[in-house]
Amino acid sequence: MILETNFSFFLIFAKITSMPIKRFEEFINQSPIPLIHQQKGAEPFKINYDNVNKVISVERVLRANNILHTDIFNFVIDLLLQADNHTLPRGNGRAGRLGSDQCPIDSIEGLIASRFYNAKVGDAVFRRISAVANILVAAGICAHGRGVLKLRDEFKN
């Protein structure tokens, strides 16, 4: 009985988790991928998807390293699915170091930096949140909030 219940939960969780990830995959596999619009009237940017290496190259927005692995997007989606109210603080790596008030370790920027780029508290963090957030918004998975990124209602369980 416990095994059946756990398996049922797993199937429901897997379906909920896969919905936004499937939407993301559909978005990045379009040809051509539409321009990604930014907040506050900043100039839109272009992305290219390399299906072989599972990476997205971002033109003009990311200065230090313009390559983002698709695992980063899946990670952020999973975090949002598990977060209270399906909302997480964005963080700002340009305004502060990892662990500061501007770039908390539990913000999306902080979690990406520590998980994928081995950043430690006190390290400078290259700003990736703008590209990541705007791509997820363009894909129809997330919505911008004031200092936060929110999962769209259709993906909330």
N, C-alpha and C positions, 0 to 999 in steps of 0.2 A: 504494500500500500504506500509506504514512504517513497519507494523507488518510483512508482507511478506518479505521485504528486510532484516529486523533484523533476522528473522528466517532463511533465506537463508545464511546469514553471519554466524549464529551460527552453522548451519550444516557443512559449509565449515571449520570453525575453529575447530569444534569437530573432523572432519575427519583428519585434519592436525595434531592436538594434539594427536589423538589416534594412529597414525601410529608409532611414536617412542616408545610410551608406550606399544603398542602391541608387538613390537620387543623386548623390555626389558622383558616383561612377558614370551615370548617364550624362550628367552635366559635362564632365571633363572629356568624355568620349565623343562629344559633338564635333562636327566639322563644318565650319570653323567655330571655335569657342568664341562667344560674344565678348566684347570689351567688358572689363570689370569696373563698375562705377564705384567711386569712393564717397565718403561722407564729406560734408562741408565744402562741396564744390571743387574738390581736388580733381586733377585731370585723371580720366579713366586710364587703366593700364591693360596690357595684353598678357595673356598667359599661353603657354604651349605645354602640351602633355606628351611625355615620352612613355608610351605604353610598355615598352620593353623593360625599362629601368624603374618604372612606376614613380616617376618624378614630374613635378611641375616646375617649369622655369617661368619666372616672373620678370617681365620687362620693366625697367625703370624704377620700381618701387623698392626692391631690396638691393641695397648697395653692396654689402659685404659678400653675401653669398645668395645668388638669386635662384637657388634650387631648393625646392621643398618636396620632401618625400610624401607620398600619399598616406603613409602611416600617421603622419602628423594630423591630417584631417580626420582620419578614423579615430585617433586618440581624442581629439577635441570633441567629436560627436559623442563618443562613449562617456566622456566627462560630463557633458551637458545632459545626457540621458540619466545620469546618476545624481546630478546636483540638485540641491533644494531649489524648487521652482524652475528647474531646468535652465538656470541662469548662473553665469560665472563672471567675476570681474575680468576685464580685459588685461589690465596691467599696461605699463608704459616703460619699455626698456630704454627709451631715449631720455626719459626724465629722471631715471634713478637706477641704481644698481640692483641686482637680484637680492630680494629680501627687504628692500626699502619700502616705504609707504607707497611710492609711485609704482614699484614693480614687486608686489608681494610674491612670495614663493607659491602661494595657492591661486595666483591669477593664471589665466591662460598663457600669457607671455612667460611667466615664471615657470610654469609646468613644462612648457615646450622647451625652454632653455635648459632646464635641469635634466629632463628625460632624454632629449634627442641630441643635445649639444654639450652635455656633461658640465654645465655651468654650476658653480657653487655659490652659496650666499656670499655677497660682496663683489661678485664678478660683474663686469660690464656685460650687458646683454644686447645683441643686435636686434633691432626692432623687426619682428616678424608678424606681430598681431594684426597690423593693418591689412597685409596681404591675405593672411589666413581668414580673418573675419570677413573681409569683403568678398572673397571667393565663396565662402559658405553662405553668405547673404545672396549673392548672385545665383547660386545653385538652388535657392529657395528653401534651404534647410534652417537657416537662422535669421534673426532680426537684430538690428542694432538697438541698444539701449544706452542710456547715459552712463558711460564707463563700464558697461557690461555687454556680453553677448548672450542672446536668448535663443533657445530652441523654439522653432515655430510651433504653434498649437497643434497642428496636424500630426506632429511626431511625439507629442507628450502622451505617456501611457495613462 
